[in-house]
Amino acid sequence: MSCLMVERCGEILFENPDQNAKCVCMLGDIRLRGQTGVPAERRGSYPFIDFRLLNNTTYSGEIGTKKKVKRLLSFQRYFHASRLLRGIIPQAPLHLLDEDYLGQARHMLSKVGMWDFDIFLFDRLTNGNSLVTLLCHLFNSHGLIHHFKLDMVTLHRFLVMVQEDYHSQNPYHNAVHAADVTQAMHCYLKEPKLASFLTPLDIMLGLLAAAAHDVDHPGVNQPFLIKTNHHLANLYQNMSVLENHHWRSTIGMLRESRLLAHLPKEMTQDIEQQLGSLILATDINRQNEFLTRLKAHLHNKDLRLENAHDRHFMLQIALKCADICNPCRIWEMSKQWSERVCEEFYRQGELEQKFELEISPLCNQQKDSIPSIQIGFMSYIVEPLFREWAHFTGNSALSENMLGHLAHNKAQWKSLLPRQHRSRGSSGSGPDQDHAGQGTESQEQTAREGDSP
C-alpha cells in the first residue's frame, strides 16, 4: 500500500491495490502531488465544474502592456514552467528572477495609493503574485509587521496560502480581484475623515479582510449552490453561504500558518471574529441593511469614530465599497472587470443549461448583455453606496474622482447599447432598453440573492 503525498488535507489518503481504486476523502482544500512534485488538479470544497464545455476566452484587452513586458514575462513563465516540469522547485519568489521586472514592480508600489493603479499590469510584473507582493508591501508600509511583531517568513507563507486558494480559472473571482480590492481598501483607509482614527489593528483587519474576502470562490453564486443542494449551502443553512466559507477558510489558514500564534489568545479570537464580521458584510444580500444604517448615521451625525464599534462599521462600509468599486475605476480597467464578471455569469448560465436547471438572472448570454447588466448594477447597487460614502468623506478628492468615473462609465455603457441591439437584430426599444435606463426585476433579484457584477 502506497501513501499519496497530501498538502493541507483533512485526512491521509491511501491507494488500495486490492480494489485498484483511490478512496478520496476531503476536508477543506487538498492538493495531491505525484512523484514529479508537480501539483495535481486542484481539489477544493466545491464540486467539479466542467469548464471544458465552455469557451475559455483570453483577455487580450488588458491595458498598459508593452512589448518589452510581454517578451520578458513570456520567457520568465516558460523558464519557471520548465523547472516545475523537471521537478525543480524555485528557491526564490518567481518575480525576483528578473531585476527589470522587480524594478518596475517597485516603481508601481511607490504609487500604490493612487486610484489609477493598474492591478492588471502589476499582476503581470509580479508574474501572478500581485496579492502576495501587494500585501507584504502594505503590511510593511503601515508598520504592521513591527507593531504586531510578525515573522516575515510566516506572513509570506500565509499570504501564499491565501493567494493559492483563489481559483485562477475564474474570470473574475480570482486573486487579481482580491489584490484590486485590497489596493482600493488601502486608498479608503487613507481618507482623512477615517485615517486619523484608525488603530494598527483596524488597518490590519481591513487589509486582511480585503485580501481574503473571496478566497476559494467557486465561480458560481449562492443560488446555484442552494439549488444544486451543495453541502456548504446545507452547512450554513442557505445564509451568506459563500461569505461564511470565505471567512472560515481564512481562519483555517491563519491557524495553520500560525501567523498570530504569538499573540494573546483573547486577541486572536477577537481578530477572527472581526474578520468574520467584515467578510460577512460583503454579502450583497445585506446591501440595504448597511446602506440604511449608514444613511441614518450620516443624517443624525452620530458617528463617533473614536468608538471601536463605529470604526468597525465604517470598515465594513469601506470593504463593501472596495468590493464593488470596479465601475468607479478608469474606463479601460472598469470595462475589463465588467467583461470578466459577465463571462463568469455566462459560464454559470451554460452550466445551468447543461444540467437542465433554471438559468439564473443575468447569466443568460442570449438575453443579458454586458451593457444592460452593468447599467443596472451601477444604478441600483453602486451609485447609492458611493454617494453615501462621498457624504461620509466630505466629498473628498478621491470620492469626487470615483463618482466622476462612475458617471463616465455609465454613459459609456449606455452608448454601447444601440450597437448591441443592432447586432442582435433589436430596435433598441424592447425590454433591454428598459433594463438599461431603469434596471429590471432580474437586476434587483440578483442583488437580493447575493450576487454582484
C-alpha positions as CSV (number, residue, x, y, z in Angstrom):
1,M,0.0,0.0,0.0
2,S,1.5,3.3,-1.0
3,C,0.7,6.6,0.6
4,L,-0.1,9.7,-1.6
5,M,1.6,12.9,-0.5
6,V,-1.1,15.3,0.7
7,E,-0.9,19.0,1.2
8,R,-3.3,20.8,3.5
9,C,-5.7,17.9,3.8
10,G,-8.2,16.7,6.3
11,E,-7.4,13.0,6.1
12,I,-4.4,11.0,4.8
13,L,-5.4,9.2,1.6
14,F,-4.2,5.7,0.6
15,E,-4.2,3.8,-2.7
16,N,-6.0,0.5,-2.3
17,P,-4.3,-2.1,-4.6
18,D,-7.0,-4.7,-3.9
19,Q,-9.8,-2.6,-5.3
20,N,-7.5,-0.9,-7.7
21,A,-9.1,2.4,-6.8
22,K,-8.5,5.5,-4.7
23,C,-10.7,6.4,-1.9
24,V,-10.6,10.1,-1.7
25,C,-12.0,11.8,1.5
26,M,-11.5,15.5,1.6
27,L,-11.9,18.1,4.3
28,G,-11.1,21.5,3.0
29,D,-8.5,22.3,0.4
30,I,-6.4,19.4,-0.8
31,R,-3.6,19.2,-3.3
32,L,-2.2,15.9,-4.4
33,R,1.4,15.7,-5.6
34,G,2.8,13.0,-7.7
35,Q,6.4,11.7,-7.7
36,T,7.4,14.6,-10.0
37,G,6.5,17.2,-7.4
38,V,4.0,18.9,-9.8
39,P,0.7,19.7,-8.1
40,A,-2.2,17.7,-9.5
41,E,-5.6,19.1,-10.2
42,R,-6.8,21.4,-7.5
43,R,-9.3,19.8,-5.2
44,G,-11.3,22.4,-3.3
45,S,-14.5,22.5,-1.3
46,Y,-16.7,22.8,-4.4
47,P,-18.0,20.2,-6.9
48,F,-16.1,19.9,-10.1
49,I,-17.3,22.4,-12.7
50,D,-16.9,21.2,-16.2
51,F,-15.4,24.2,-17.9
52,R,-14.2,22.2,-20.9
53,L,-17.7,22.7,-22.4
54,L,-17.2,26.4,-22.2
55,N,-15.0,28.7,-24.3
56,N,-12.1,29.8,-22.3
57,T,-11.5,33.3,-23.6
58,T,-8.3,35.1,-23.1
59,Y,-8.3,38.7,-22.1
60,S,-6.4,40.4,-24.8
61,G,-7.7,43.8,-23.9
62,E,-5.6,44.4,-20.8
63,I,-4.2,47.9,-20.8
64,G,-0.7,49.2,-20.2
65,T,1.0,46.3,-21.9
66,K,4.3,47.0,-23.5
67,K,6.2,44.7,-25.9
68,K,9.1,44.5,-23.6
69,V,7.0,43.5,-20.7
70,K,5.3,40.8,-22.8
71,R,8.6,39.4,-24.0
72,L,10.2,39.3,-20.6
73,L,7.1,37.8,-19.0
74,S,6.6,35.0,-21.5
75,F,10.3,33.9,-21.1
76,Q,10.0,34.1,-17.4
77,R,6.9,32.0,-17.3
78,Y,8.4,29.5,-19.7
79,F,11.5,29.2,-17.6
80,H,9.5,28.7,-14.4
81,A,7.2,26.1,-16.1
82,S,10.1,24.1,-17.5
83,R,11.8,23.9,-14.0
84,L,8.5,22.7,-12.5
85,L,8.1,20.0,-15.1
86,R,11.5,18.7,-14.3
87,G,10.6,18.6,-10.7
88,I,12.8,21.5,-9.7
89,I,11.2,23.9,-7.2
90,P,12.5,27.5,-7.4
91,Q,14.4,28.7,-4.3
92,A,13.3,32.3,-4.7
93,P,10.0,34.0,-5.4
94,L,9.3,33.9,-9.1
95,H,9.1,37.6,-9.6
96,L,12.7,38.0,-8.2
97,L,14.2,36.2,-11.1
98,D,14.3,39.3,-13.3
99,E,15.6,42.6,-12.0
100,D,13.9,44.6,-14.7
101,Y,10.6,43.2,-13.5
102,L,11.4,43.8,-9.9
103,G,12.3,47.4,-10.7
104,Q,9.0,48.1,-12.5
105,A,7.0,46.5,-9.7
106,R,8.8,48.6,-7.1
107,H,8.1,51.7,-9.1
108,M,4.4,50.8,-9.2
109,L,4.3,50.1,-5.5
110,S,5.6,53.7,-4.9
111,K,2.2,54.8,-6.3
112,V,0.0,52.2,-4.7
113,G,-2.1,54.9,-3.1
114,M,-3.1,56.3,-6.5
115,W,-6.6,55.5,-7.7
116,D,-5.5,54.8,-11.3
117,F,-3.2,52.0,-10.0
118,D,-3.2,49.3,-12.8
119,I,-3.6,46.0,-11.0
120,F,-3.6,44.0,-14.2
121,L,-0.1,45.4,-15.2
122,F,1.1,44.9,-11.6
123,D,0.0,41.3,-11.7
124,R,2.0,40.7,-14.9
125,L,5.0,42.4,-13.4
126,T,4.9,40.2,-10.4
127,N,4.2,37.1,-12.5
128,G,0.9,36.4,-11.0
129,N,1.9,37.2,-7.4
130,S,0.2,40.5,-7.1
131,L,-1.7,39.7,-3.9
132,V,1.3,38.4,-2.0
133,T,3.6,41.2,-3.2
134,L,1.0,43.9,-2.5
135,L,0.1,42.7,1.0
136,C,3.8,42.3,2.0
137,H,4.4,45.9,0.9
138,L,1.3,47.3,2.6
139,F,1.9,45.4,5.9
140,N,5.4,46.9,5.9
141,S,4.4,50.5,4.9
142,H,1.7,50.6,7.5
143,G,4.1,49.4,10.2
144,L,2.1,46.3,10.9
145,I,5.0,43.9,10.9
146,H,6.8,45.8,13.6
147,H,3.7,46.7,15.6
148,F,2.4,43.1,15.8
149,K,5.9,41.5,15.8
150,L,5.0,39.4,12.8
151,D,7.5,37.0,11.3
152,M,8.1,37.9,7.7
153,V,8.6,34.4,6.5
154,T,5.4,33.3,8.3
155,L,3.5,36.2,6.8
156,H,4.7,35.4,3.3
157,R,3.7,31.7,3.8
158,F,0.2,32.8,4.9
159,L,-0.3,35.1,2.0
160,V,0.8,32.5,-0.4
161,M,-1.8,30.1,1.0
162,V,-4.4,32.8,0.6
163,Q,-3.4,33.6,-3.0
164,E,-3.2,29.9,-4.0
165,D,-6.7,29.3,-2.6
166,Y,-8.2,31.6,-5.2
167,H,-9.2,29.8,-8.4
168,S,-7.2,31.2,-11.3
169,Q,-9.6,29.7,-13.8
170,N,-12.3,32.1,-12.5
171,P,-12.5,35.1,-14.9
172,Y,-13.5,37.5,-12.1
173,H,-13.3,36.0,-8.6
174,N,-9.6,35.3,-8.5
175,A,-6.5,36.5,-6.8
176,V,-6.3,39.6,-9.0
177,H,-9.7,40.7,-7.9
178,A,-8.6,40.2,-4.3
179,A,-5.5,42.3,-5.0
180,D,-7.6,45.0,-6.6
181,V,-10.0,45.1,-3.6
182,T,-7.0,45.3,-1.3
183,Q,-5.5,48.3,-3.2
184,A,-8.9,50.1,-3.1
185,M,-9.1,49.3,0.7
186,H,-5.7,50.9,1.2
187,C,-6.9,54.0,-0.6
188,Y,-10.0,54.2,1.6
189,L,-8.0,53.7,4.8
190,K,-6.1,56.9,3.8
191,E,-9.2,59.0,3.6
192,P,-8.7,61.9,6.1
193,K,-12.1,61.5,7.8
194,L,-11.2,57.9,8.7
195,A,-7.4,57.7,8.8
196,S,-6.7,59.8,11.9
197,F,-8.9,57.4,14.0
198,L,-7.6,54.1,12.8
199,T,-5.5,51.9,15.0
200,P,-3.0,49.4,13.7
201,L,-5.5,46.6,14.5
202,D,-8.1,48.3,12.3
203,I,-5.7,48.6,9.4
204,M,-4.6,45.0,9.7
205,L,-8.2,43.8,9.8
206,G,-9.1,45.9,6.8
207,L,-6.3,44.7,4.7
208,L,-6.6,41.0,5.7
209,A,-10.4,41.0,5.1
210,A,-9.9,42.6,1.7
211,A,-7.3,40.1,0.7
212,A,-9.3,37.1,1.8
213,H,-12.9,38.2,1.3
214,D,-13.5,35.9,-1.7
215,V,-11.0,33.1,-1.0
216,D,-11.9,29.7,-2.6
217,H,-14.7,31.2,-4.6
218,P,-16.1,28.6,-7.0
219,G,-17.1,31.0,-9.8
220,V,-20.8,30.3,-9.2
221,N,-23.2,32.2,-6.9
222,Q,-25.1,31.3,-3.8
223,P,-28.4,30.5,-5.6
224,F,-26.5,27.9,-7.7
225,L,-25.1,26.2,-4.6
226,I,-28.6,26.2,-3.0
227,K,-30.5,24.7,-6.0
228,T,-27.8,22.1,-6.5
229,N,-28.1,21.1,-2.8
230,H,-24.4,21.8,-2.2
231,H,-23.1,20.7,1.2
232,L,-22.0,24.3,2.1
233,A,-25.5,25.6,1.5
234,N,-26.7,23.0,3.9
235,L,-23.9,23.7,6.4
236,Y,-24.7,27.4,6.5
237,Q,-28.5,27.0,6.1
238,N,-28.6,29.0,2.9
239,M,-27.5,32.1,4.7
240,S,-24.4,34.0,3.4
241,V,-23.1,30.7,2.2
242,L,-20.1,32.0,0.2
243,E,-19.1,34.6,2.7
244,N,-19.2,32.2,5.6
245,H,-17.0,29.8,3.7
246,H,-14.5,32.6,2.8
247,W,-14.3,33.6,6.5
248,R,-13.9,30.0,7.8
249,S,-11.3,29.3,5.1
250,T,-9.4,32.4,6.2
251,I,-9.5,31.4,9.8
252,G,-8.2,27.9,8.9
253,M,-5.2,29.4,7.1
254,L,-4.4,31.8,9.9
255,R,-4.3,29.0,12.4
256,E,-2.4,26.7,10.1
257,S,0.2,29.3,9.3
258,R,0.4,30.3,13.0
259,L,0.8,33.9,11.8
260,L,-0.8,35.2,15.0
261,A,0.2,32.3,17.4
262,H,2.4,34.6,19.4
263,L,-0.4,37.0,20.3
264,P,-2.6,36.5,23.4
265,K,-5.5,34.1,22.8
266,E,-8.1,36.7,23.6
267,M,-6.7,39.0,20.9
268,T,-6.6,36.3,18.2
269,Q,-10.1,35.3,19.0
270,D,-11.2,38.9,18.6
271,I,-9.3,39.2,15.3
272,E,-11.0,36.1,14.0
273,Q,-14.5,37.4,14.9
274,Q,-13.9,40.8,13.5
275,L,-12.6,39.3,10.3
276,G,-15.8,37.3,10.1
277,S,-17.9,40.4,10.6
278,L,-16.1,42.3,7.8
279,I,-16.2,39.5,5.3
280,L,-19.8,38.7,6.0
281,A,-20.6,42.4,5.3
282,T,-19.7,41.8,1.7
283,D,-22.8,39.7,1.2
284,I,-24.7,41.8,-1.4
285,N,-27.9,40.4,0.2
286,R,-27.3,42.8,3.1
287,Q,-26.8,45.8,0.9
288,N,-29.9,47.6,2.1
289,E,-29.2,46.8,5.7
290,F,-25.9,48.6,5.6
291,L,-27.0,51.4,3.4
292,T,-29.9,52.2,5.7
293,R,-27.6,52.2,8.7
294,L,-25.1,54.5,7.0
295,K,-27.7,56.9,5.9
296,A,-29.1,57.1,9.4
297,H,-25.7,57.7,11.0
298,L,-24.9,60.5,8.5
299,H,-28.4,62.1,8.8
300,N,-28.1,62.0,12.7
301,K,-24.4,63.0,12.6
302,D,-23.8,60.5,15.4
303,L,-20.8,58.6,14.1
304,R,-18.1,58.6,16.7
305,L,-15.0,57.2,15.2
306,E,-13.1,57.2,18.4
307,N,-15.5,54.5,19.3
308,A,-14.3,51.0,18.2
309,H,-17.9,49.9,17.3
310,D,-18.4,52.8,14.9
311,R,-14.9,52.4,13.4
312,H,-15.7,48.8,12.7
313,F,-18.9,49.7,11.0
314,M,-17.1,52.1,8.7
315,L,-14.5,49.4,7.9
316,Q,-17.4,47.3,6.8
317,I,-18.7,50.1,4.6
318,A,-15.2,50.6,3.2
319,L,-14.8,46.9,2.4
320,K,-18.2,46.9,0.7
321,C,-17.1,49.9,-1.4
322,A,-13.8,48.3,-2.3
323,D,-15.5,45.0,-3.3
324,I,-17.8,46.8,-5.9
325,C,-15.6,49.7,-6.9
326,N,-14.9,48.5,-10.4
327,P,-17.4,50.9,-12.0
328,C,-15.6,53.7,-10.3
329,R,-12.2,52.9,-11.9
330,I,-11.0,54.4,-15.1
331,W,-12.9,53.1,-18.1
332,E,-10.2,50.9,-19.5
333,M,-9.9,48.9,-16.3
334,S,-13.6,49.1,-15.4
335,K,-14.5,47.6,-18.8
336,Q,-12.2,44.7,-18.3
337,W,-13.7,43.9,-14.9
338,S,-17.2,44.2,-16.4
339,E,-16.3,41.7,-19.2
340,R,-14.7,39.3,-16.7
341,V,-17.7,39.2,-14.3
342,C,-20.2,38.8,-17.1
343,E,-18.1,36.0,-18.5
344,E,-18.3,34.3,-15.1
345,F,-22.1,34.8,-15.1
346,Y,-22.4,33.3,-18.6
347,R,-20.3,30.3,-17.6
348,Q,-22.7,29.7,-14.8
349,G,-25.7,30.0,-17.2
350,E,-24.2,27.5,-19.5
351,L,-23.7,25.1,-16.7
352,E,-27.3,25.6,-15.6
353,Q,-28.5,25.0,-19.1
354,K,-26.4,21.8,-19.5
355,F,-27.8,20.3,-16.3
356,E,-31.3,21.5,-17.2
357,L,-31.6,24.0,-14.3
358,E,-33.3,27.3,-14.5
359,I,-30.8,29.9,-15.7
360,S,-30.1,32.5,-13.0
361,P,-30.8,36.2,-13.5
362,L,-28.1,37.9,-15.6
363,C,-26.5,34.6,-16.6
364,N,-28.2,34.1,-20.0
365,Q,-25.8,35.4,-22.6
366,Q,-28.5,35.5,-25.2
367,K,-30.7,37.8,-23.2
368,D,-28.5,39.7,-20.7
369,S,-26.0,42.0,-22.4
370,I,-22.9,43.3,-20.7
371,P,-24.0,47.0,-21.0
372,S,-27.5,46.3,-19.6
373,I,-26.1,44.3,-16.7
374,Q,-23.6,47.0,-15.8
375,I,-26.0,49.9,-16.1
376,G,-28.5,48.2,-13.8
377,F,-25.7,47.3,-11.4
378,M,-24.4,50.9,-11.3
379,S,-27.9,52.3,-10.8
380,Y,-29.2,50.1,-8.1
381,I,-26.1,49.0,-6.2
382,V,-23.0,51.1,-6.8
383,E,-24.4,54.7,-7.0
384,P,-26.4,54.6,-3.8
385,L,-23.5,53.3,-1.8
386,F,-20.8,55.6,-3.2
387,R,-22.9,58.7,-2.9
388,E,-23.3,58.0,0.9
389,W,-19.5,57.2,1.1
390,A,-18.8,60.6,-0.5
391,H,-21.2,62.1,2.1
392,F,-19.1,60.5,4.8
393,T,-15.8,61.6,3.4
394,G,-17.0,65.2,2.9
395,N,-16.7,64.8,-0.9
396,S,-13.0,64.2,-0.7
397,A,-10.9,64.4,-3.9
398,L,-11.0,60.6,-4.1
399,S,-14.7,60.4,-3.7
400,E,-15.3,63.0,-6.4
401,N,-12.9,61.2,-8.7
402,M,-14.7,57.9,-8.2
403,L,-18.1,59.5,-8.8
404,G,-16.8,61.1,-11.9
405,H,-15.5,57.8,-13.3
406,L,-18.8,56.2,-12.4
407,A,-20.9,58.7,-14.4
408,H,-18.5,58.5,-17.3
409,N,-18.5,54.7,-17.3
410,K,-22.3,54.6,-17.1
411,A,-22.5,56.9,-20.1
412,Q,-20.1,54.7,-22.0
413,W,-22.2,51.6,-21.4
414,K,-25.3,53.4,-22.5
415,S,-23.6,54.5,-25.7
416,L,-22.9,50.8,-26.4
417,L,-26.5,49.7,-26.0
418,P,-27.8,50.7,-29.5
419,R,-24.8,48.9,-31.1
420,Q,-25.5,45.9,-29.0
421,H,-29.2,45.9,-30.0
422,R,-28.5,46.3,-33.7
423,S,-26.1,43.4,-33.6
424,R,-28.8,41.2,-32.2
425,G,-31.5,42.5,-34.6
426,S,-33.2,44.6,-32.0
427,S,-34.8,48.0,-32.5
428,G,-33.4,49.2,-29.1
429,S,-36.8,49.8,-27.6
430,G,-37.5,46.4,-26.2
431,P,-37.0,45.1,-22.6
432,D,-33.3,45.5,-22.7
433,Q,-33.8,49.2,-23.3
434,D,-35.9,49.5,-20.2
435,H,-33.3,47.4,-18.4
436,A,-30.6,49.9,-19.4
437,G,-32.4,53.0,-18.3
438,Q,-34.2,51.9,-15.1
439,G,-32.9,48.5,-14.2
440,T,-35.1,45.4,-14.1
441,E,-36.6,42.8,-11.8
442,S,-33.7,40.4,-12.6
443,Q,-31.2,43.0,-11.5
444,E,-32.9,43.6,-8.2
445,Q,-33.4,39.9,-7.8
446,T,-29.7,39.3,-8.3
447,A,-28.9,41.8,-5.6
448,R,-31.3,40.1,-3.2
449,E,-29.9,36.6,-4.0
450,G,-26.4,37.6,-3.1
451,D,-24.5,38.2,-6.4
452,S,-22.7,41.2,-7.7
453,P,-21.3,42.1,-11.1
